[in-house]
Amino acid sequence: MRSLRTHRARFVVAGVAALAAVGLLAGCTAGSTNAEEAVDQGTTSEENAATGDTVTIGFSGPAADHGWLGAINSGALAAAAKYPDVTLQAAEGTNDVTAQIAAVETFINDKVDAIVLLPSDGAALTEVAIKAMQAGIPVINVDREFSSPFAARSTVLGDNYGMGVSAGTYICGQLGDKPGAIVAEIAGIDSLPLTQDRSAGFKDALSDCGLEVSARVAADFTVQGGEAAASQLLSANPQIDAIWNHDDDQGIGVLAAITSAGRDEFIMVGGAGSKNAMEAIQADDSVLKATIIYPSTQAADGIALARLIAQGKTASDLITPSVPNRIVLDAPVVTKDNVADFIDLAFES
């Protein structure tokens, strides 16, 4: 339970920091007009959208061998195309660390204005990212973090722990009045920190309402892996009240296994936010009742930030005249009630 409170405390600390900043500005106004001048200098979305100096942005991401990664890549291309003052130099997607390092070396040699990088391996790409930063090229790190703070000017992340918290909180809301409910979990690849974070958040959120993970299996983010893991889970557990599946791509296989087994006594929550999952939630004709967003817009956000940084702008409506160095995106719950708000940004599995 302490971990969940720590997670929540991050938002409290951020709020306190923001209030402290406001307090400092208030202190300035007592004896000067510095605060008012600072507020006047904040940029608006209209000003940021206005065409500025043309900038070249290098983009490199992993191979699109997963629906979410495909959306990451296409989102980056679409974001760059939106801006008439952005020229995108996109490397071919690859899971080969050596090839991705070579792509970043090319960006450095070509003297691009900024680099957006979703590394196949954050630690392995850290050194070349530092090299780019030392060459005066700001690097925007997406999704998989580098192992050094000197490797990126700004980092855009999804909230894996928060996904688990959102999934557990939703299930608590559905089953909180059922002590001893059997909650199952179908994870992704257990060796990955992102899977470990999702599971930790899920466990902590469930503990807040007196529930726990009664049965757990791990898959591999593939349809086949999801079907095999779900079949194993269902066979070993004749009664289940709720399932959280970490990933909507593997969820296709999970739902196939559920249908094959003829099971419908439980509710299921998905993860990542695929279009097919949202369509099933919208139709409300299966056990899938919700999914937790892990934004596939991260690289698109990275392109937008790279443009602002290269043009010396700040994020819209912020007073501080620079782009934040770390942005953690939300992990909202999508249900039948709000699916219309999210489905247009969903990715195809």
C-alpha positions in Angstrom: 0.0 0.0 0.0 3.0 2.3 0.6 3.9 2.1 -3.1 0.5 3.2 -4.2 0.7 6.2 -1.9 4.1 7.0 -3.3 2.6 6.9 -6.8 -0.1 9.3 -5.7 2.4 11.5 -3.9 4.1 12.2 -7.3 1.0 14.2 -8.3 0.9 15.9 -4.9 4.5 16.9 -5.1 4.0 18.2 -8.6 1.0 20.2 -7.4 3.0 21.6 -4.4 5.8 22.6 -6.7 3.4 24.4 -9.0 1.8 26.1 -6.0 5.3 27.1 -4.8 6.0 28.6 -8.2 2.8 30.6 -8.0 3.8 31.6 -4.5 7.1 32.9 -5.7 5.4 34.8 -8.4 3.0 36.3 -5.9 6.0 37.3 -3.8 7.4 39.1 -6.8 4.2 41.0 -7.4 4.3 42.4 -3.9 7.3 44.5 -4.8 7.5 44.5 -8.6 5.8 43.7 -11.8 8.1 40.8 -12.7 5.4 38.2 -12.3 3.0 40.0 -14.5 5.7 40.4 -17.1 6.5 36.7 -16.9 2.9 35.8 -17.4 2.7 38.1 -20.4 5.7 36.3 -22.0 4.0 32.9 -21.9 3.5 31.5 -25.4 0.0 30.5 -26.7 -0.9 27.6 -28.8 -1.6 30.0 -31.7 1.9 31.4 -31.4 3.5 28.0 -31.3 1.5 26.8 -34.3 2.7 29.8 -36.4 5.3 28.9 -38.9 8.8 29.6 -37.7 12.3 28.8 -38.9 12.5 25.5 -40.8 14.1 22.8 -38.7 15.2 19.3 -39.6 14.3 16.5 -37.1 15.8 13.1 -37.2 13.6 10.2 -36.0 14.5 6.7 -35.2 12.3 4.0 -33.6 12.1 0.2 -33.4 10.7 -2.0 -36.1 6.9 -1.8 -36.3 6.3 -5.5 -35.3 3.5 -4.7 -32.9 0.4 -2.6 -33.4 1.4 -0.1 -30.8 4.9 0.4 -32.3 3.3 0.8 -35.8 1.2 3.6 -34.4 4.2 5.2 -32.7 6.0 5.4 -36.1 3.0 6.5 -38.1 2.2 9.1 -35.5 5.7 10.6 -35.7 5.4 10.9 -39.5 1.9 12.5 -39.3 3.0 15.0 -36.6 6.0 16.1 -38.8 3.8 16.4 -41.9 1.5 18.7 -39.9 4.1 21.4 -39.6 5.3 23.3 -42.8 8.4 24.3 -40.9 9.6 20.7 -40.1 11.6 18.5 -42.4 11.7 14.9 -41.1 14.6 12.7 -41.6 13.3 9.3 -40.6 15.5 6.2 -40.3 14.1 2.8 -41.0 12.6 1.1 -38.0 14.9 -1.5 -36.5 15.3 -3.7 -33.4 19.1 -4.0 -34.1 20.9 -1.8 -31.7 24.0 -1.4 -34.0 21.7 -0.2 -36.8 20.0 2.3 -34.7 23.3 3.7 -33.4 24.4 4.1 -37.0 21.2 6.0 -37.8 21.8 8.4 -34.9 25.4 8.8 -36.1 24.1 9.8 -39.5 21.8 12.4 -37.9 24.8 13.8 -36.1 26.9 13.9 -39.2 24.0 15.6 -41.1 23.8 18.2 -38.4 20.0 17.9 -37.9 18.4 20.4 -35.5 16.9 17.8 -33.1 16.6 14.1 -32.7 13.5 12.1 -31.6 14.6 8.6 -30.5 12.6 5.7 -29.2 15.5 3.3 -28.5 15.3 -0.4 -29.1 17.4 -0.5 -25.9 17.7 2.6 -23.8 20.9 1.7 -22.1 22.6 0.7 -25.4 21.6 3.9 -27.1 22.7 6.2 -24.2 26.3 6.7 -25.4 25.3 7.8 -28.9 22.5 10.0 -27.5 25.1 11.8 -25.3 27.3 12.3 -28.3 24.4 14.0 -30.1 23.8 16.2 -27.1 27.4 17.1 -26.9 27.3 18.1 -30.6 24.6 20.6 -29.7 21.7 18.5 -31.0 18.8 18.2 -28.5 17.6 14.6 -28.1 14.0 13.8 -27.2 13.9 10.4 -25.6 10.6 8.5 -26.1 9.2 5.6 -24.0 12.3 3.7 -23.2 14.6 5.7 -21.0 18.3 6.2 -21.4 20.6 5.3 -18.5 22.0 8.8 -18.1 20.3 12.1 -17.6 22.9 13.7 -20.0 21.5 11.7 -23.0 18.3 13.7 -23.5 17.1 17.3 -23.5 13.5 16.1 -22.8 11.9 12.7 -22.2 8.3 11.6 -23.0 7.0 8.6 -21.2 3.9 6.6 -20.7 3.1 5.6 -17.1 3.5 1.9 -16.7 3.0 1.9 -13.0 0.0 4.2 -13.5 -1.5 1.7 -15.9 -1.5 -0.9 -13.2 -2.9 1.5 -10.7 -5.7 2.5 -13.2 -6.5 -1.2 -13.9 -6.6 -2.1 -10.2 -8.6 0.9 -9.2 -11.2 0.1 -11.9 -11.5 -3.5 -10.8 -11.8 -2.4 -7.2 -14.7 -0.2 -8.2 -16.4 -3.2 -9.9 -15.5 -5.9 -7.3 -14.9 -3.9 -4.1 -18.0 -5.2 -2.5 -17.0 -8.8 -3.1 -14.4 -9.8 -0.5 -12.3 -12.7 -1.7 -12.9 -12.0 -5.4 -10.6 -13.9 -7.7 -8.6 -11.5 -9.7 -6.3 -12.8 -12.4 -3.5 -11.1 -14.4 -2.1 -11.8 -17.8 1.2 -9.9 -18.0 3.5 -9.1 -20.9 7.2 -10.1 -20.9 8.1 -10.6 -17.3 11.8 -9.7 -17.7 10.9 -6.1 -18.9 10.8 -3.3 -16.4 7.6 -2.0 -18.0 5.9 -5.3 -17.2 7.2 -5.3 -13.6 6.0 -1.7 -13.2 2.5 -2.5 -14.5 2.3 -5.5 -12.2 3.5 -3.5 -9.2 0.9 -0.8 -9.7 -1.9 -3.4 -10.2 -0.9 -5.1 -6.9 -0.7 -1.9 -5.0 -4.1 -0.6 -6.2 -5.9 -3.9 -5.5 -4.5 -3.9 -1.9 -6.2 -0.6 -1.3 -9.6 -2.3 -1.5 -8.6 -5.6 0.1 -8.1 -7.6 -3.1 -5.0 -9.4 -4.4 -3.9 -11.1 -7.6 -5.0 -14.7 -7.1 -3.7 -16.1 -10.4 -1.0 -14.7 -12.8 0.5 -15.8 -16.1 2.9 -14.0 -18.4 2.6 -13.8 -22.2 4.8 -12.0 -24.8 2.7 -9.2 -26.4 1.7 -11.4 -29.3 -1.6 -12.8 -30.3 -0.3 -16.4 -30.1 1.3 -15.8 -26.7 -1.8 -14.2 -25.3 -4.0 -17.1 -26.4 -1.6 -19.7 -24.9 -1.3 -17.8 -21.6 -5.0 -17.3 -21.3 -5.7 -21.0 -22.1 -3.4 -21.9 -19.3 -4.9 -19.4 -16.9 -8.5 -20.5 -17.6 -7.7 -24.2 -17.3 -6.1 -23.7 -13.9 -8.9 -21.5 -12.5 -12.5 -22.7 -12.9 -13.8 -19.5 -11.3 -12.5 -15.9 -12.0 -14.1 -12.6 -11.2 -11.8 -10.2 -13.1 -8.8 -10.3 -15.4 -6.4 -7.6 -16.3 -4.5 -8.3 -19.6 -1.6 -5.9 -19.9 -1.6 -5.6 -23.7 -4.5 -5.3 -26.3 -2.4 -6.9 -29.1 -2.0 -10.0 -27.1 -5.6 -9.5 -25.9 -6.8 -10.7 -29.3 -5.5 -14.1 -28.4 -6.7 -13.8 -24.9 -10.3 -13.2 -26.1 -10.0 -16.1 -28.5 -9.1 -18.4 -25.7 -11.9 -17.1 -23.6 -14.4 -17.6 -26.4 -13.0 -21.1 -27.0 -13.4 -22.0 -23.4 -16.9 -20.7 -23.2 -16.2 -18.5 -20.2 -18.0 -15.3 -19.4 -18.4 -15.2 -15.6 -15.7 -12.4 -15.3 -15.0 -8.9 -16.5 -11.8 -8.2 -18.4 -9.7 -5.0 -18.6 -7.2 -4.5 -21.4 -4.1 -2.5 -21.8 -2.5 0.1 -24.2 -5.7 1.2 -26.0 -6.1 -0.5 -29.4 -8.9 0.3 -31.7 -10.3 -3.2 -31.8 -10.4 -3.3 -28.0 -12.2 0.0 -27.9 -14.7 -1.2 -30.6 -15.4 -4.3 -28.4 -15.9 -2.1 -25.4 -18.2 0.2 -27.4 -20.2 -2.8 -28.6 -20.4 -4.2 -25.1 -20.9 -7.8 -26.3 -17.9 -9.5 -24.6 -16.2 -9.8 -21.3 -13.9 -6.9 -22.2 -15.3 -3.8 -20.4 -12.4 -1.4 -20.2 -8.8 -0.8 -21.4 -6.0 1.4 -19.9 -4.3 3.8 -22.3 -0.6 3.6 -22.9 -0.3 6.5 -25.4 0.8 5.6 -28.9 1.1 9.3 -29.4 4.5 9.5 -27.5 6.6 9.9 -30.6 4.2 12.4 -32.1 4.5 14.4 -28.9 8.3 14.0 -29.2 8.2 15.6 -32.7 6.1 18.5 -31.4 8.6 19.0 -28.5 11.6 18.8 -30.8 10.2 21.5 -33.0 9.5 23.8 -30.0 13.0 23.2 -28.6 14.8 23.7 -32.0 12.8 26.9 -32.5 13.5 28.2 -29.0 9.8 28.1 -27.9 8.2 26.7 -24.8 5.1 24.5 -24.4 1.9 26.4 -25.0 0.6 28.5 -22.1 3.5 27.7 -19.8 5.2 30.7 -18.2 8.6 29.2 -17.8 10.4 29.9 -21.1 11.6 26.4 -21.9 10.1 23.0 -22.6 9.9 20.6 -19.6 12.7 18.0 -19.4 10.4 15.2 -18.4 6.8 14.5 -19.4 4.9 11.5 -18.1 1.6 11.0 -19.9 -1.6 9.9 -18.2 -3.0 6.3 -18.1 -6.8 6.8 -18.2 -9.4 4.1 -18.1 -11.5 3.8 -21.2 -15.0 2.4 -20.7 -18.2 2.4 -22.7 -19.1 5.7 -21.2 -16.0 7.6 -22.5 -14.7 5.5 -25.4 -15.8 8.1 -27.9 -13.3 10.5 -26.5 -10.4 8.1 -27.2 -11.2 5.9 -30.1 -9.9 8.4 -32.8 -6.4 8.1 -31.3 -6.5 4.3 -31.0 -4.0 2.1 -32.8 -4.8 -0.8 -35.1 -3.8 -4.2 -33.6 
